[in-house]
Amino acid sequence: MLTPNETAALKQHRIKVLLVDDQTIIGEAMRRMVGDEADIDFHYCKDPTQAIQLANKISPTIILQDLVMPEVDGLTLVRYFRANKITREVPLIVLSSKEEANTKAQAFAVGANDYLVKLPDRLEVLARIRHHSAGYINFLEKNEALQELAKANRFIRKTFGRYLSDDVVDTILESPEGAALGGEKRVVTVVITDLRGFTATCERLPAEDVVMILNIYLETMTEIVLKYQGTINEFIGDSIVVVFGAPIIRHDDAKRAVACAVEMQLAMDEVNHQCMAHDYPTIEQGIGINTGEVIVGNIGSKKRTKYDVIGHNVNLASRIESYTVGGQIFISESTHQACEDILKTEDHIEVMPKGIKKPITIYEVGGIWGEYHLFLPEKMAMDLVSLAQPLFILFTILSGKHASEEAYSGNLTKLSDKVAEIQTNIATEKLTNIRLTLFNYLNEEITTELYAKVMGNVHDSPTTLTFHFTSIPPEAKDFLKNLCQLDI
């Protein structure tokens, strides 16, 4: 009687019997014993020299073999079967007319699994064939399952290896339950990067150049993220959303996130070196970081599922990033608290992001001590050149990606490679994004696509704003350079 496991195994693979015996009468007798069974395929080989070749062709689940045959000794043939890759693990029953302990011992010593004196009883033969075959079929199915698992793991490693570090992938593969892939609330640190003014840059470049710049940037940043064991949640155009704390939680998620961000900023020199080698424009990156509770898990439908991180704290990280200019890293109060003991900050600012009920404080990161010991370059004092004659400009205030309809006038009075001062009749909040229309001294329009961020009020009477350029189109760059002989 077969066990339930043996019965289940037999549903996947049919029993294939290979009988090797030089006596045709034995072959016919065995065929009559087992050949009519519905679950058994019977194969007979009279010539022992052809047995290996036939076995390789049919892949038997059990071999019955005579012990005494011409041309090839039975024990030698057992050794051949065990040396052959396809039959190495196949159960083998020796058939012999000798009922001797020494003969049996020799057969087992060279690799036989069982021993029967021929001609055996039909019920006994069938029982042993089914028993040994079920065990071998279980062995085959386990190997097949392992191969499928290995295939799935290779797919997971190939797919997620582009977004997760090797040890994170290893943890998921070794302990899937530890990855908690179901939806749940969890405290994570979210890092969001964005290229300053890249949208405007894209409009001036061929599509293939835009893709090449993005590939240079994303490839460099991805390597750094994986180095710090972050999870790349998604690429959104020129932005990267990185999560520390999902799917794997670590005690130092916030600190690794900040260290990662610092190294990402430091790596922009290499990114721009590669860009300039291809005659592409240089680019700048802003980074925002926030730590807080989010919902993580598989989101979507049966046909398409995405492991995602959603919630207010993801949005807040994006809002914080929007306050940066190129080269800056801003972090939330919660991230600051998690890293305060090893954090170097340059400044802190109170802001009121969209969707937030009360003002929050964000901190500008200058570096991180401890095991990371990474620091951004020291800020240089702004050396603004006073223009001999103020330059008329118009500007609009941006809300997100959209400009207001009202344009304000002003005069550009001082200038450096990245910073300028304008006198205007309207006070504008710090970190406000603006779009400027630039004119020459003949009141001819130079560009309408000069972008900047307000860094503060220098004077109140008249109102004088200082702002940092975030995107300078080539025509504006050339004009301003000629204007003040600046290397912009």
The 8 nearest C-alpha neighbors of each residue, nearest first, counted from 0:
[[1, 2, 126, 130, 129, 6, 3, 5],
 [2, 0, 5, 6, 3, 130, 129, 4],
 [1, 3, 5, 4, 6, 0, 7, 130],
 [4, 2, 6, 5, 7, 1, 8, 0],
 [5, 3, 7, 2, 6, 8, 1, 137],
 [4, 6, 133, 8, 2, 7, 3, 1],
 [5, 7, 3, 9, 8, 4, 1, 2],
 [8, 6, 4, 10, 9, 5, 3, 11],
 [9, 7, 5, 10, 6, 137, 11, 136],
 [8, 10, 6, 12, 11, 7, 13, 133],
 [11, 9, 7, 8, 12, 6, 13, 5],
 [10, 12, 9, 8, 13, 7, 140, 136],
 [13, 11, 9, 10, 14, 136, 8, 140],
 [14, 12, 9, 38, 15, 39, 11, 10],
 [13, 15, 39, 60, 40, 132, 38, 16],
 [14, 16, 59, 40, 60, 39, 41, 13],
 [17, 15, 41, 61, 59, 62, 42, 40],
 [16, 18, 62, 42, 43, 63, 59, 41],
 [17, 19, 63, 43, 64, 62, 44, 42],
 [18, 20, 64, 44, 45, 43, 65, 63],
 [21, 19, 65, 45, 22, 64, 18, 44],
 [20, 22, 45, 68, 46, 23, 19, 47],
 [23, 21, 24, 25, 20, 26, 45, 68],
 [22, 24, 26, 25, 27, 21, 45, 20],
 [23, 25, 27, 26, 22, 28, 29, 21],
 [26, 24, 28, 23, 27, 22, 29, 20],
 [25, 27, 23, 29, 24, 28, 30, 43],
 [26, 28, 30, 24, 25, 29, 23, 31],
 [27, 29, 25, 31, 30, 26, 24, 32],
 [30, 28, 32, 26, 31, 27, 25, 33],
 [31, 29, 34, 27, 32, 28, 33, 26],
 [30, 32, 28, 29, 34, 33, 27, 35],
 [31, 33, 29, 30, 121, 34, 28, 35],
 [34, 32, 30, 36, 35, 31, 29, 125],
 [35, 33, 30, 41, 36, 31, 32, 40],
 [34, 36, 33, 37, 31, 32, 39, 30],
 [35, 37, 39, 34, 38, 33, 40, 32],
 [38, 36, 39, 35, 40, 34, 33, 13],
 [37, 39, 36, 13, 14, 40, 9, 35],
 [40, 38, 14, 36, 37, 15, 41, 13],
 [39, 41, 15, 14, 16, 34, 42, 38],
 [40, 42, 16, 34, 15, 39, 17, 43],
 [43, 41, 17, 16, 18, 40, 44, 15],
 [42, 44, 18, 17, 19, 26, 45, 41],
 [45, 43, 19, 46, 18, 50, 20, 42],
 [44, 46, 21, 20, 19, 47, 43, 22],
 [45, 47, 48, 49, 44, 21, 50, 19],
 [48, 46, 50, 49, 45, 19, 71, 44],
 [47, 49, 46, 50, 71, 51, 70, 52],
 [50, 48, 47, 52, 46, 51, 53, 44],
 [51, 49, 47, 53, 52, 48, 54, 44],
 [52, 50, 54, 53, 49, 55, 80, 48],
 [51, 53, 55, 49, 50, 54, 56, 48],
 [52, 54, 56, 50, 55, 51, 49, 57],
 [55, 53, 51, 56, 57, 58, 52, 50],
 [56, 54, 52, 53, 58, 57, 85, 51],
 [55, 57, 53, 54, 58, 52, 51, 59],
 [56, 58, 54, 59, 55, 53, 15, 42],
 [59, 57, 54, 55, 56, 60, 85, 86],
 [60, 58, 15, 61, 16, 57, 17, 54],
 [59, 61, 15, 132, 14, 89, 16, 135],
 [62, 60, 90, 16, 59, 89, 132, 91],
 [61, 63, 91, 17, 16, 18, 92, 64],
 [64, 62, 18, 92, 91, 93, 17, 19],
 [63, 65, 19, 93, 94, 18, 20, 62],
 [66, 64, 94, 20, 67, 93, 95, 19],
 [65, 67, 73, 95, 94, 93, 64, 68],
 [66, 68, 73, 65, 72, 69, 95, 71],
 [69, 67, 72, 21, 71, 73, 66, 70],
 [70, 68, 71, 72, 67, 21, 47, 73],
 [69, 71, 68, 72, 48, 47, 46, 73],
 [72, 70, 69, 68, 73, 47, 76, 75],
 [73, 71, 75, 74, 68, 67, 76, 70],
 [72, 74, 66, 76, 75, 67, 68, 71],
 [75, 73, 77, 76, 72, 106, 78, 66],
 [76, 74, 78, 72, 77, 73, 79, 71],
 [75, 77, 79, 73, 78, 74, 80, 72],
 [76, 78, 74, 80, 75, 79, 81, 73],
 [77, 79, 75, 81, 76, 80, 109, 82],
 [80, 78, 76, 82, 77, 81, 83, 75],
 [79, 81, 77, 83, 78, 82, 86, 87],
 [82, 80, 87, 78, 79, 83, 86, 77],
 [81, 83, 79, 80, 87, 78, 84, 86],
 [82, 84, 80, 81, 87, 86, 85, 79],
 [85, 83, 87, 86, 82, 81, 80, 88],
 [84, 86, 83, 87, 55, 58, 88, 54],
 [87, 85, 89, 80, 83, 88, 84, 81],
 [86, 88, 81, 84, 83, 85, 89, 82],
 [87, 89, 86, 90, 81, 85, 135, 84],
 [88, 90, 86, 61, 87, 60, 91, 135],
 [91, 89, 61, 112, 131, 62, 88, 92],
 [92, 90, 62, 111, 112, 61, 63, 89],
 [91, 93, 113, 63, 114, 112, 111, 62],
 [92, 94, 114, 64, 65, 63, 115, 66],
 [95, 93, 65, 115, 64, 116, 117, 66],
 [96, 94, 116, 97, 66, 117, 65, 93],
 [95, 97, 116, 117, 98, 94, 118, 66],
 [98, 96, 95, 99, 116, 102, 117, 103],
 [97, 99, 116, 96, 100, 95, 102, 103],
 [98, 100, 102, 101, 97, 103, 104, 96],
 [99, 101, 103, 102, 104, 98, 105, 97],
 [100, 102, 104, 103, 99, 105, 106, 98],
 [103, 101, 105, 99, 104, 100, 106, 97],
 [102, 104, 106, 100, 105, 101, 107, 99],
 [103, 105, 101, 107, 102, 106, 108, 100],
 [106, 104, 108, 102, 103, 107, 101, 109],
 [105, 107, 103, 108, 104, 111, 109, 102],
 [106, 108, 111, 104, 110, 105, 109, 103],
 [109, 107, 105, 106, 110, 104, 111, 103],
 [108, 110, 107, 106, 78, 111, 105, 77],
 [111, 109, 107, 108, 112, 77, 106, 81],
 [110, 112, 107, 91, 106, 113, 92, 109],
 [113, 111, 91, 92, 90, 107, 110, 114],
 [114, 112, 92, 111, 93, 91, 115, 107],
 [113, 115, 93, 92, 94, 103, 116, 112],
 [116, 114, 94, 117, 93, 95, 119, 113],
 [115, 117, 95, 96, 94, 119, 118, 98],
 [118, 116, 119, 96, 95, 94, 115, 120],
 [117, 119, 116, 120, 25, 96, 115, 94],
 [120, 118, 117, 116, 121, 124, 115, 123],
 [119, 121, 123, 122, 124, 118, 117, 125],
 [122, 120, 124, 123, 32, 125, 119, 33],
 [123, 121, 125, 124, 120, 126, 32, 127],
 [122, 124, 126, 120, 121, 125, 127, 119],
 [125, 123, 121, 127, 126, 122, 128, 120],
 [124, 126, 128, 122, 123, 127, 129, 121],
 [127, 125, 123, 129, 124, 128, 130, 122],
 [126, 128, 130, 124, 129, 125, 131, 123],
 [129, 127, 125, 131, 126, 130, 132, 124],
 [130, 128, 132, 126, 127, 131, 133, 125],
 [129, 131, 127, 133, 132, 128, 126, 134],
 [130, 132, 134, 133, 128, 129, 127, 90],
 [133, 131, 135, 129, 60, 134, 130, 61],
 [134, 132, 5, 136, 130, 135, 131, 129],
 [133, 135, 137, 131, 132, 136, 138, 130],
 [134, 136, 138, 132, 137, 133, 139, 131],
 [135, 137, 139, 133, 138, 134, 132, 8],
 [138, 136, 140, 134, 135, 139, 8, 141],
 [137, 139, 135, 141, 136, 140, 142, 134],
 [140, 138, 136, 142, 137, 141, 143, 135],
 [141, 139, 143, 137, 142, 138, 144, 136],
 [140, 142, 144, 138, 143, 139, 137, 145],
 [141, 143, 145, 139, 140, 144, 146, 138],
 [142, 144, 140, 146, 141, 145, 139, 147],
 [143, 145, 141, 147, 146, 142, 140, 148],
 [146, 144, 148, 142, 143, 147, 149, 141],
 [145, 147, 149, 143, 148, 144, 150, 142],
 [148, 146, 150, 144, 149, 145, 151, 143],
 [147, 149, 145, 151, 150, 146, 152, 144],
 [148, 150, 152, 146, 147, 151, 145, 153],
 [149, 151, 147, 153, 148, 152, 146, 154],
 [152, 150, 148, 154, 153, 149, 147, 155],
 [153, 151, 155, 149, 154, 150, 156, 148],
 [152, 154, 156, 150, 151, 155, 157, 149],
 [153, 155, 151, 157, 152, 156, 158, 150],
 [156, 154, 152, 158, 153, 157, 159, 151],
 [155, 157, 160, 153, 159, 154, 158, 152],
 [158, 156, 154, 160, 155, 159, 153, 161],
 [157, 159, 155, 156, 160, 154, 161, 162],
 [160, 158, 162, 161, 156, 155, 163, 157],
 [161, 159, 156, 163, 157, 162, 158, 164],
 [160, 162, 159, 163, 158, 157, 221, 164],
 [161, 163, 231, 159, 160, 230, 164, 225],
 [164, 162, 230, 160, 159, 225, 161, 167],
 [163, 165, 225, 228, 167, 166, 160, 168],
 [166, 164, 168, 167, 169, 163, 160, 225],
 [165, 167, 169, 168, 164, 170, 228, 163],
 [168, 166, 170, 164, 169, 165, 163, 171],
 [167, 169, 171, 165, 166, 170, 172, 163],
 [170, 168, 166, 172, 167, 171, 173, 165],
 [169, 171, 167, 173, 168, 172, 174, 166],
 [172, 170, 175, 168, 174, 169, 173, 178],
 [171, 173, 169, 170, 174, 175, 168, 152],
 [174, 172, 170, 171, 169, 175, 168, 177],
 [173, 175, 171, 177, 176, 172, 170, 178],
 [176, 174, 171, 178, 177, 172, 173, 179],
 [175, 177, 178, 174, 179, 180, 171, 173],
 [178, 176, 175, 174, 179, 171, 247, 170],
 [177, 179, 246, 175, 176, 180, 171, 247],
 [180, 178, 177, 181, 176, 246, 175, 182],
 [179, 181, 296, 178, 182, 297, 246, 176],
 [182, 180, 296, 179, 297, 183, 295, 178],
 [181, 183, 296, 295, 297, 180, 294, 184],
 [184, 182, 294, 295, 181, 185, 296, 179],
 [185, 183, 294, 293, 295, 292, 186, 182],
 [184, 186, 292, 293, 187, 294, 183, 295],
 [187, 185, 292, 291, 293, 290, 244, 188],
 [188, 186, 244, 290, 243, 291, 185, 292],
 [187, 189, 290, 243, 253, 289, 242, 291],
 [188, 190, 242, 289, 288, 241, 290, 313],
 [189, 191, 288, 241, 287, 240, 242, 188],
 [192, 190, 240, 287, 239, 286, 317, 241],
 [193, 191, 286, 238, 239, 285, 287, 190],
 [192, 194, 238, 285, 284, 237, 195, 286],
 [195, 193, 284, 197, 283, 237, 196, 285],
 [194, 196, 197, 283, 469, 284, 325, 193],
 [197, 195, 470, 198, 199, 469, 194, 200],
 [196, 198, 200, 199, 195, 194, 201, 237],
 [199, 197, 201, 200, 196, 202, 195, 237],
 [198, 200, 202, 197, 201, 196, 203, 470],
 [199, 201, 197, 198, 202, 203, 196, 204],
 [202, 200, 198, 204, 203, 199, 209, 197],
 [201, 203, 199, 200, 204, 198, 205, 197],
 [202, 204, 201, 200, 199, 205, 472, 198],
 [203, 205, 201, 202, 208, 206, 209, 200],
 [206, 204, 208, 207, 209, 203, 201, 202],
 [205, 207, 209, 208, 210, 204, 201, 211],
 [206, 208, 210, 209, 205, 211, 204, 212],
 [209, 207, 211, 210, 205, 206, 212, 204],
 [208, 210, 206, 212, 207, 211, 201, 213],
 [209, 211, 213, 207, 208, 212, 214, 206],
 [210, 212, 208, 214, 213, 209, 207, 215],
 [213, 211, 215, 209, 214, 210, 208, 216],
 [214, 212, 216, 210, 211, 215, 217, 209],
 [213, 215, 211, 217, 216, 212, 218, 210],
 [216, 214, 212, 213, 218, 217, 211, 219],
 [215, 217, 213, 214, 219, 218, 270, 220],
 [218, 216, 220, 214, 219, 215, 221, 213],
 [219, 217, 221, 215, 220, 216, 214, 222],
 [220, 218, 216, 217, 222, 221, 215, 223],
 [219, 221, 217, 223, 222, 218, 263, 216],
 [222, 220, 224, 218, 223, 219, 217, 225],
 [221, 223, 225, 220, 224, 219, 226, 218],
 [222, 224, 226, 220, 221, 225, 227, 259],
 [225, 223, 221, 229, 227, 226, 222, 220],
 [226, 224, 164, 228, 222, 227, 223, 229],
 [225, 227, 223, 224, 228, 222, 164, 229],
 [226, 228, 224, 225, 229, 255, 259, 223],
 [229, 227, 225, 164, 226, 224, 230, 163],
 [228, 230, 243, 224, 227, 225, 242, 241],
 [229, 231, 163, 242, 241, 162, 232, 243],
 [232, 230, 241, 162, 233, 240, 242, 229],
 [233, 231, 241, 240, 230, 242, 307, 234],
 [232, 234, 240, 231, 239, 235, 241, 238],
 [233, 235, 239, 238, 236, 240, 237, 232],
 [236, 234, 238, 237, 239, 233, 240, 193],
 [235, 237, 238, 234, 239, 213, 193, 198],
 [236, 238, 193, 235, 194, 213, 239, 234],
 [239, 237, 193, 235, 192, 236, 234, 240],
 [238, 240, 234, 192, 191, 233, 235, 241],
 [241, 239, 191, 233, 232, 190, 231, 234],
 [242, 240, 231, 190, 232, 230, 189, 239],
 [243, 241, 189, 230, 229, 188, 190, 244],
 [242, 244, 229, 188, 252, 187, 245, 230],
 [243, 245, 248, 187, 247, 252, 246, 249],
 [246, 244, 247, 243, 248, 242, 187, 230],
 [245, 247, 178, 244, 248, 179, 180, 230],
 [248, 246, 245, 244, 178, 249, 167, 177],
 [249, 247, 244, 245, 246, 250, 252, 243],
 [250, 248, 251, 252, 244, 247, 243, 245],
 [249, 251, 252, 248, 253, 244, 254, 255],
 [252, 250, 254, 249, 253, 255, 337, 256],
 [251, 253, 243, 255, 249, 254, 250, 244],
 [254, 252, 256, 255, 188, 251, 334, 337],
 [255, 253, 257, 256, 251, 338, 252, 258],
 [254, 256, 258, 252, 257, 253, 259, 227],
 [255, 257, 253, 259, 254, 258, 252, 260],
 [256, 258, 260, 254, 259, 255, 261, 253],
 [259, 257, 255, 261, 260, 256, 254, 262],
 [258, 260, 256, 262, 257, 261, 255, 227],
 [261, 259, 263, 257, 258, 262, 256, 264],
 [262, 260, 258, 264, 263, 259, 257, 265],
 [261, 263, 265, 259, 264, 260, 266, 258],
 [264, 262, 260, 266, 261, 265, 259, 220],
 [265, 263, 261, 266, 262, 267, 326, 260],
 [264, 266, 262, 263, 267, 261, 268, 375],
 [267, 265, 263, 268, 264, 269, 262, 270],
 [266, 268, 270, 269, 264, 265, 271, 263],
 [269, 267, 271, 266, 270, 272, 265, 264],
 [268, 270, 272, 267, 271, 266, 273, 265],
 [271, 269, 267, 273, 272, 268, 216, 274],
 [272, 270, 274, 281, 268, 273, 269, 275],
 [271, 273, 269, 275, 270, 274, 268, 276],
 [274, 272, 276, 271, 270, 275, 269, 277],
 [275, 273, 271, 279, 277, 276, 272, 270],
 [274, 276, 278, 277, 272, 279, 273, 271],
 [275, 277, 273, 274, 278, 272, 279, 271],
 [276, 278, 275, 274, 279, 273, 280, 272],
 [279, 277, 275, 276, 274, 280, 273, 281],
 [278, 280, 274, 275, 277, 281, 212, 276],
 [281, 279, 282, 274, 275, 278, 271, 200],
 [280, 282, 271, 274, 279, 275, 283, 272],
 [281, 283, 280, 271, 194, 284, 195, 197],
 [284, 282, 325, 195, 194, 326, 285, 281],
 [283, 285, 194, 325, 193, 326, 195, 286],
 [284, 286, 325, 323, 327, 193, 324, 192],
 [287, 285, 192, 328, 320, 191, 327, 329],
 [320, 286, 288, 329, 319, 191, 316, 330],
 [289, 287, 190, 330, 316, 189, 329, 331],
 [288, 290, 316, 331, 189, 188, 334, 330],
 [291, 289, 188, 334, 333, 187, 189, 186],
 [292, 290, 186, 312, 187, 293, 188, 289],
 [291, 293, 186, 185, 187, 184, 312, 294],
 [294, 292, 310, 184, 185, 309, 186, 312],
 [293, 295, 184, 309, 183, 308, 310, 185],
 [296, 294, 308, 182, 183, 307, 184, 293],
 [295, 297, 182, 181, 306, 180, 307, 298],
 [296, 298, 306, 305, 304, 181, 307, 182],
 [299, 297, 305, 304, 306, 296, 307, 300],
 [300, 298, 304, 303, 305, 297, 301, 302],
 [299, 301, 303, 302, 304, 298, 305, 297],
 [302, 300, 303, 304, 299, 298, 305, 297],
 [303, 301, 300, 304, 299, 305, 298, 297],
 [304, 302, 300, 301, 299, 305, 298, 297],
 [303, 305, 299, 298, 300, 297, 301, 302],
 [306, 304, 298, 297, 307, 299, 303, 296],
 [305, 307, 297, 296, 298, 304, 308, 295],
 [308, 306, 295, 296, 305, 297, 309, 298],
 [307, 309, 295, 294, 293, 296, 310, 306],
 [310, 308, 294, 293, 313, 307, 295, 311],
 [311, 309, 293, 312, 313, 294, 314, 308],
 [310, 312, 314, 313, 315, 293, 309, 292],
 [313, 311, 315, 314, 310, 291, 316, 293],
 [312, 314, 316, 315, 311, 310, 309, 189],
 [315, 313, 317, 311, 312, 316, 318, 310],
 [314, 316, 312, 318, 317, 313, 319, 311],
 [317, 315, 289, 319, 288, 313, 314, 318],
 [316, 318, 320, 314, 315, 319, 191, 321],
 [319, 317, 315, 321, 320, 316, 352, 314],
 [320, 318, 316, 287, 321, 317, 322, 315],
 [287, 319, 321, 317, 286, 322, 318, 323],
 [322, 320, 318, 319, 323, 317, 287, 285],
 [321, 323, 320, 319, 430, 324, 318, 329],
 [324, 322, 285, 320, 321, 327, 325, 329],
 [323, 325, 285, 327, 326, 469, 322, 195],
 [324, 326, 283, 284, 285, 327, 195, 323],
 [325, 327, 284, 285, 264, 283, 324, 328],
 [328, 326, 285, 323, 325, 324, 286, 329],
 [327, 329, 286, 364, 363, 287, 285, 330],
 [330, 328, 363, 287, 362, 364, 361, 288],
 [331, 329, 288, 362, 361, 287, 289, 334],
 [330, 332, 361, 289, 334, 333, 335, 288],
 [331, 333, 335, 334, 361, 336, 360, 330],
 [334, 332, 336, 335, 331, 290, 337, 289],
 [335, 333, 337, 290, 331, 336, 332, 289],
 [334, 336, 332, 338, 339, 333, 337, 331],
 [335, 337, 339, 333, 334, 338, 332, 340],
 [338, 336, 334, 335, 339, 253, 333, 254],
 [339, 337, 335, 336, 254, 340, 342, 341],
 [338, 340, 342, 336, 335, 341, 337, 343],
 [339, 341, 338, 342, 337, 336, 368, 369],
 [342, 340, 368, 339, 367, 369, 338, 343],
 [343, 341, 367, 339, 338, 340, 368, 344],
 [342, 344, 366, 365, 367, 364, 341, 345],
 [345, 343, 364, 365, 363, 346, 342, 362],
 [346, 344, 363, 365, 364, 343, 347, 362],
 [345, 347, 363, 344, 362, 348, 364, 361],
 [346, 348, 362, 361, 363, 360, 349, 345],
 [347, 349, 361, 360, 350, 362, 346, 363],
 [348, 350, 360, 359, 358, 361, 347, 351],
 [351, 349, 358, 359, 352, 360, 348, 361],
 [350, 352, 358, 359, 357, 355, 353, 349],
 [353, 351, 355, 350, 318, 354, 358, 319],
 [352, 354, 355, 351, 318, 356, 315, 399],
 [353, 355, 352, 356, 351, 315, 311, 314],
 [356, 354, 353, 352, 357, 351, 358, 359],
 [357, 355, 354, 358, 351, 353, 352, 359],
 [356, 358, 355, 351, 359, 352, 350, 354],
 [357, 359, 351, 350, 349, 360, 356, 355],
 [360, 358, 349, 350, 351, 361, 357, 332],
 [359, 361, 349, 348, 332, 350, 347, 362],
 [360, 362, 331, 348, 330, 347, 332, 329],
 [363, 361, 347, 330, 329, 346, 364, 348],
 [362, 364, 329, 346, 345, 344, 328, 347],
 [365, 363, 344, 328, 366, 345, 343, 329],
 [366, 364, 344, 343, 345, 375, 374, 363],
 [367, 365, 374, 343, 373, 364, 375, 342],
 [366, 368, 342, 373, 372, 343, 341, 374],
 [367, 369, 372, 341, 371, 342, 370, 373],
 [370, 368, 371, 372, 341, 367, 342, 340],
 [369, 371, 372, 368, 367, 373, 341, 258],
 [370, 372, 369, 373, 368, 258, 367, 255],
 [373, 371, 368, 367, 369, 370, 374, 366],
 [372, 374, 367, 366, 371, 368, 261, 258],
 [375, 373, 366, 365, 367, 376, 372, 261],
 [374, 376, 365, 366, 377, 265, 261, 373],
 [377, 375, 378, 374, 365, 265, 379, 366],
 [376, 378, 379, 375, 365, 374, 345, 380],
 [379, 377, 376, 380, 375, 381, 345, 365],
 [378, 380, 381, 377, 382, 376, 417, 375],
 [379, 381, 382, 378, 383, 377, 415, 418],
 [382, 380, 383, 379, 415, 418, 378, 417],
 [383, 381, 380, 415, 384, 414, 379, 418],
 [382, 384, 415, 414, 413, 381, 385, 419],
 [383, 385, 414, 413, 415, 386, 382, 483],
 [386, 384, 413, 412, 387, 383, 414, 388],
 [385, 387, 388, 412, 413, 389, 384, 414],
 [386, 388, 385, 389, 412, 384, 413, 390],
 [387, 389, 386, 390, 412, 385, 440, 411],
 [390, 388, 412, 411, 410, 386, 391, 387],
 [389, 391, 411, 410, 388, 392, 412, 440],
 [390, 392, 410, 409, 411, 438, 389, 393],
 [393, 391, 437, 409, 410, 436, 408, 438],
 [392, 394, 408, 436, 407, 435, 409, 406],
 [395, 393, 435, 407, 434, 406, 436, 408],
 [394, 396, 406, 434, 433, 403, 402, 407],
 [395, 397, 433, 403, 402, 432, 434, 398],
 [398, 396, 402, 433, 432, 401, 399, 403],
 [397, 399, 401, 400, 402, 396, 403, 432],
 [398, 400, 401, 397, 402, 321, 432, 318],
 [399, 401, 398, 397, 402, 432, 198, 403],
 [402, 400, 398, 397, 399, 403, 396, 404],
 [403, 401, 397, 396, 398, 395, 404, 400],
 [402, 404, 405, 396, 395, 397, 401, 398],
 [403, 405, 402, 406, 395, 396, 401, 397],
 [406, 404, 403, 395, 407, 396, 402, 394],
 [405, 407, 395, 394, 393, 404, 408, 403],
 [408, 406, 394, 393, 395, 405, 409, 425],
 [409, 407, 393, 392, 423, 394, 406, 410],
 [408, 410, 423, 392, 422, 391, 421, 393],
 [409, 411, 391, 390, 422, 421, 389, 392],
 [410, 412, 421, 390, 389, 420, 413, 391],
 [413, 411, 389, 386, 421, 420, 385, 410],
 [414, 412, 385, 420, 384, 419, 383, 386],
 [413, 415, 419, 383, 384, 418, 420, 385],
 [416, 414, 383, 418, 417, 419, 384, 382],
 [415, 417, 487, 418, 486, 485, 414, 419],
 [418, 416, 468, 415, 467, 419, 487, 414],
 [419, 417, 467, 415, 466, 414, 468, 416],
 [418, 420, 414, 413, 466, 465, 415, 467],
 [421, 419, 465, 413, 464, 412, 411, 466],
 [422, 420, 411, 410, 464, 463, 412, 409],
 [421, 423, 463, 410, 409, 462, 464, 411],
 [424, 422, 409, 462, 425, 421, 408, 463],
 [423, 425, 462, 426, 422, 409, 461, 408],
 [426, 424, 423, 427, 462, 407, 408, 422],
 [425, 427, 462, 428, 424, 456, 423, 464],
 [428, 426, 425, 429, 431, 453, 464, 456],
 [429, 427, 431, 430, 426, 453, 455, 456],
 [428, 430, 455, 454, 453, 431, 427, 456],
 [431, 429, 453, 452, 454, 322, 432, 428],
 [430, 432, 453, 429, 452, 428, 433, 427],
 [433, 431, 452, 397, 451, 396, 430, 453],
 [434, 432, 396, 397, 451, 395, 450, 452],
 [435, 433, 450, 395, 394, 449, 451, 448],
 [436, 434, 394, 449, 393, 447, 450, 437],
 [435, 437, 447, 393, 446, 392, 394, 449],
 [436, 438, 392, 445, 446, 444, 435, 447],
 [439, 437, 444, 445, 443, 442, 392, 391],
 [438, 440, 442, 441, 443, 444, 445, 437],
 [439, 441, 442, 438, 390, 443, 391, 388],
 [440, 442, 439, 443, 438, 444, 391, 390],
 [443, 441, 439, 440, 438, 444, 391, 437],
 [444, 442, 438, 441, 439, 445, 440, 437],
 [443, 445, 438, 446, 437, 442, 439, 436],
 [446, 444, 438, 437, 443, 475, 439, 474],
 [447, 445, 437, 448, 436, 444, 475, 449],
 [446, 448, 436, 449, 435, 437, 445, 434],
 [449, 447, 446, 450, 434, 435, 436, 472],
 [448, 450, 435, 471, 434, 447, 470, 472],
 [451, 449, 434, 470, 469, 433, 468, 435],
 [450, 452, 468, 469, 467, 433, 432, 466],
 [451, 453, 432, 467, 466, 431, 430, 433],
 [454, 452, 466, 430, 431, 429, 455, 465],
 [455, 453, 466, 429, 465, 430, 452, 467],
 [454, 456, 429, 465, 453, 464, 457, 466],
 [457, 455, 464, 458, 463, 465, 459, 462],
 [456, 458, 463, 464, 455, 465, 459, 462],
 [459, 457, 463, 462, 456, 460, 461, 464],
 [458, 460, 462, 461, 463, 457, 456, 426],
 [461, 459, 462, 458, 463, 424, 422, 457],
 [460, 462, 459, 463, 458, 422, 423, 424],
 [461, 463, 459, 460, 458, 423, 422, 424],
 [464, 462, 422, 458, 457, 421, 456, 461],
 [465, 463, 456, 421, 420, 457, 455, 466],
 [466, 464, 420, 454, 455, 419, 453, 456],
 [465, 467, 453, 454, 452, 419, 418, 451],
 [468, 466, 418, 452, 451, 417, 469, 453],
 [467, 469, 451, 417, 470, 450, 418, 452],
 [468, 470, 451, 450, 195, 196, 467, 324],
 [471, 469, 196, 450, 468, 449, 472, 195],
 [470, 472, 449, 476, 475, 473, 450, 469],
 [471, 473, 475, 474, 476, 449, 470, 448],
 [474, 472, 476, 475, 477, 471, 478, 203],
 [475, 473, 477, 476, 472, 478, 445, 446],
 [476, 474, 478, 472, 473, 477, 479, 471],
 [475, 477, 473, 479, 474, 478, 471, 480],
 [476, 478, 480, 474, 475, 479, 473, 481],
 [479, 477, 475, 481, 480, 476, 482, 474],
 [480, 478, 482, 476, 481, 477, 475, 483],
 [479, 481, 485, 484, 477, 482, 478, 483],
 [482, 480, 484, 478, 479, 483, 477, 485],
 [481, 483, 479, 480, 484, 478, 485, 386],
 [482, 484, 485, 481, 480, 479, 386, 384],
 [483, 485, 480, 481, 482, 486, 479, 487],
 [486, 484, 480, 483, 487, 416, 415, 481],
 [485, 487, 480, 416, 484, 415, 476, 483],
 [486, 416, 485, 480, 476, 417, 479, 415]]
